[in-house]
Amino acid sequence: MEATFDPRLDDGVRRVGRDLHGALPPRARHPLHALDAKAMELASGDAELRAALFRMVDVTPACRSPDDLARHLADYLEEMDDRPPPVAAAMRAAHT
């Protein structure tokens, strides 16, 4: 069986793809995506933060609740000598 190319079908598939993509919420409406991107950016340039995040990944399966997870993360970040400004701001907010 020989494959044939139908430009109308190709155009239709592209149109559906654009419509689907257009229906997705913009990145700004996904705060977790923005938070993840910022964390990756910070961690890529900070060995101490990267180590804290890796330790966090290791302990996550043992955490029994989001509060437990938050306590572990706060403990790891408290150990950092020089926190990036966004991390320092998050730590201040967590203690209010």
Secondary structure, 3 states (H helix, E strand, C coil): CCCCCCHHHHHHHHHHHHHHHHHCCCHHHCHHHHHHHHHHHHHHCCHHHHHHHHHHHHHHHHCCCHHHHHHHHHHHHHCCCCCCHHHHHHHHHHCC
